[in-house]
Amino acid sequence: MKGRIMTASERRFLDEQKKKLIAILGARPNKDGIKNEIRQHDAGDMSSDLTNLGTEVAVLDCDYQQKRDARIALQKMEEATYFECSECEGKISIRRLTAIPQALVCIRCKDLSEQGQYHDVAPVRIGDLLPQTV
């Protein structure tokens, strides 16, 4: 949206997305903190409690990541880069942003990331990191 005036429908879309992002920031996590007691009566209880603890940590981590991404997305709105992928600088589709208002990358970059692949980045050689001698 840089360098041009937004249409009324684009402005409405951004306003709706902003409301969704603010709602994400205001949402409370599914759990009120992490249970701090692990029963030590037998191995079964301990195993169950540790599994539950892992689940609770994962839920809190997901909540944290969503809120972090929502803050960044709001900042991108202010900078007029909301539709721009943070990885490839291509366009994030309106369809993707409608489904995931805090999306920071396009679907292509998301897929590459999930597959453990990354954009064409030149490999770094150890010699490149050392100071050059004359």
C-alpha positions in Angstrom: 0.0 0.0 0.0 3.0 2.2 -0.1 3.0 5.2 -2.4 -0.7 5.3 -3.2 -4.0 6.3 -1.6 -6.1 3.4 -0.2 -9.6 2.7 -1.4 -12.5 2.7 1.0 -12.7 -1.1 0.9 -9.0 -1.4 1.7 -9.3 1.0 4.6 -12.3 -1.0 5.9 -10.3 -4.2 5.6 -7.4 -2.8 7.6 -9.8 -1.4 10.2 -11.4 -4.9 10.6 -7.9 -6.5 10.8 -6.8 -4.0 13.4 -9.8 -4.9 15.6 -8.9 -8.6 15.2 -5.3 -8.0 16.2 -6.3 -5.9 19.2 -8.6 -8.7 20.3 -5.7 -11.2 20.0 -3.6 -8.9 22.3 -6.5 -8.7 24.8 -7.2 -12.4 24.8 -6.3 -14.3 28.0 -4.4 -17.5 27.7 -6.3 -20.8 28.0 -4.6 -21.5 31.3 -4.0 -19.3 34.3 -0.3 -19.9 34.6 1.5 -23.3 34.8 0.7 -25.8 37.5 3.7 -25.9 39.7 3.2 -29.2 41.5 4.3 -32.5 40.1 3.1 -35.5 42.2 5.9 -37.8 43.1 3.9 -40.7 44.4 4.6 -43.0 41.5 6.1 -43.0 38.0 2.6 -42.9 36.4 1.6 -39.8 38.3 4.9 -38.1 37.5 4.7 -39.0 33.8 1.1 -37.7 33.6 2.0 -34.5 35.4 5.0 -33.9 33.2 2.9 -34.5 30.0 0.4 -32.0 31.3 3.1 -29.5 32.1 4.5 -29.8 28.6 1.0 -29.2 27.1 0.5 -26.1 29.3 3.9 -24.7 28.3 3.1 -25.3 24.6 -0.3 -23.5 25.0 1.4 -20.5 26.7 4.1 -20.4 24.1 1.6 -20.4 21.3 -0.3 -17.6 23.0 2.9 -15.6 23.4 3.8 -16.1 19.7 0.3 -15.0 18.6 0.5 -11.8 20.7 4.1 -11.0 19.5 3.0 -11.4 15.9 -0.1 -9.3 16.5 2.1 -6.5 17.9 4.4 -6.7 14.9 1.4 -6.8 12.5 0.0 -3.6 14.1 3.4 -2.0 13.7 3.4 -3.1 10.0 0.0 -1.4 9.6 1.4 1.9 10.9 4.4 1.5 8.5 2.1 0.7 5.6 3.8 -2.7 5.1 1.0 -4.9 6.5 0.5 -6.7 3.2 4.3 -7.2 2.7 6.0 -10.6 3.6 8.7 -10.1 6.2 10.8 -12.7 4.4 10.6 -12.2 0.7 9.0 -8.8 0.6 6.3 -10.2 -1.7 2.6 -9.8 -1.1 0.7 -11.6 1.7 -2.7 -12.5 0.2 -5.8 -10.9 1.6 -7.3 -14.4 2.0 -4.3 -15.4 4.2 -4.6 -12.2 6.3 -8.3 -12.6 6.7 -7.8 -16.1 8.1 -4.7 -15.2 10.1 -4.6 -11.4 10.8 -1.2 -11.7 12.5 0.5 -13.5 9.6 3.8 -11.9 8.9 4.9 -14.0 5.9 3.3 -15.2 2.7 2.1 -18.7 2.3 5.1 -19.7 0.2 7.6 -18.5 2.9 5.5 -20.2 5.6 5.6 -23.5 3.7 9.4 -23.2 3.1 9.9 -22.5 6.8 7.8 -25.5 7.9 9.8 -27.7 5.5 13.0 -26.5 7.1 14.0 -24.7 3.9 14.9 -21.1 3.6 15.3 -18.6 0.9 18.4 -18.5 -1.2 21.0 -17.3 1.2 24.7 -17.5 0.4 26.5 -19.9 2.7 28.8 -18.3 5.2 32.4 -19.5 5.3 34.5 -19.2 8.4 37.0 -17.2 6.5 34.4 -14.5 5.8 33.9 -14.0 9.5 37.6 -13.5 10.3 39.2 -10.1 10.1 41.1 -9.6 6.8 44.9 -9.2 7.1 46.8 -7.0 4.7 
